[in-house]
Amino acid sequence: MVRISDRKRRPLEQSGLPRQRFHDPRHCSASLLLAQGVAARTIMERLGHSQISLTMNTYAHLSPALEREAARALETALTGGD
């Protein structure tokens, strides 16, 4: 029986990339999409989560920059300035 992690390990070794846990690429993808402003619901659907709370509880805490961006957007909306 060949495990998924075994199938993934061989191409990584051949490419010279470091070893990764099974969910590392998934985690990276979700984090990058959030940082690019992709809607959380879209990310939830791509990951196959049944509830958006799972997606947000798992990934949204990763980027303080997202918090700063949200604060700036709210300030702009309230003051009408840049």
C-alpha positions as CSV (number, residue, x, y, z in Angstrom):
1,M,0.0,0.0,0.0
2,V,1.4,3.4,-1.0
3,R,0.5,6.3,1.2
4,I,-0.3,9.7,-0.1
5,S,2.6,11.2,1.8
6,D,5.0,8.7,0.1
7,R,3.7,9.8,-3.3
8,K,4.2,13.4,-2.5
9,R,7.7,12.9,-0.9
10,R,9.4,11.5,-4.1
11,P,8.6,14.5,-6.3
12,L,9.7,16.9,-3.5
13,E,13.0,15.1,-3.1
14,Q,13.6,15.1,-6.9
15,S,12.9,18.8,-7.1
16,G,15.2,19.6,-4.2
17,L,12.4,21.2,-2.1
18,P,12.4,20.6,1.6
19,R,10.2,17.9,3.2
20,Q,6.7,19.1,4.0
21,R,3.8,17.8,6.1
22,F,0.8,16.8,4.1
23,H,-1.3,19.9,4.9
24,D,1.6,22.4,4.5
25,P,0.8,23.3,0.9
26,R,-2.9,23.6,1.7
27,H,-2.2,25.9,4.6
28,C,0.2,28.0,2.5
29,S,-2.4,28.3,-0.3
30,A,-5.2,29.4,2.1
31,S,-2.9,31.9,3.8
32,L,-1.7,33.4,0.5
33,L,-5.3,33.7,-0.8
34,L,-6.4,35.5,2.3
35,A,-3.5,37.9,2.1
36,Q,-4.5,38.6,-1.6
37,G,-8.0,39.6,-0.5
38,V,-9.8,36.5,-1.8
39,A,-13.1,36.1,-0.1
40,A,-13.1,33.7,2.8
41,R,-16.2,31.9,1.4
42,T,-14.2,31.2,-1.8
43,I,-11.3,29.8,0.2
44,M,-13.7,27.7,2.3
45,E,-15.1,26.1,-0.9
46,R,-11.7,25.5,-2.4
47,L,-10.5,23.7,0.8
48,G,-13.8,21.7,1.1
49,H,-14.7,23.0,4.5
50,S,-18.3,22.6,5.4
51,Q,-18.4,25.8,7.5
52,I,-16.7,29.2,7.1
53,S,-15.9,29.3,10.8
54,L,-13.5,26.4,10.3
55,T,-11.7,28.2,7.6
56,M,-11.5,31.5,9.5
57,N,-10.6,29.9,12.8
58,T,-7.8,28.0,11.1
59,Y,-6.3,30.6,8.8
60,A,-7.5,34.2,9.5
61,H,-5.2,34.7,12.5
62,L,-2.1,34.3,10.4
63,S,-1.8,37.8,9.0
64,P,-1.7,40.9,11.2
65,A,-1.4,42.8,7.9
66,L,-4.9,41.8,7.1
67,E,-6.1,43.4,10.3
68,R,-4.3,46.6,9.5
69,E,-5.7,46.6,6.0
70,A,-9.3,46.1,7.4
71,A,-8.8,49.0,9.8
72,R,-7.6,51.3,7.0
73,A,-10.5,50.3,4.8
74,L,-13.0,51.1,7.7
75,E,-11.3,54.4,8.4
76,T,-11.5,55.3,4.7
77,A,-15.2,54.4,4.6
78,L,-16.0,56.4,7.7
79,T,-13.9,59.5,6.8
80,G,-14.2,59.4,3.0
81,G,-10.4,60.0,2.8
82,D,-7.5,58.0,1.5
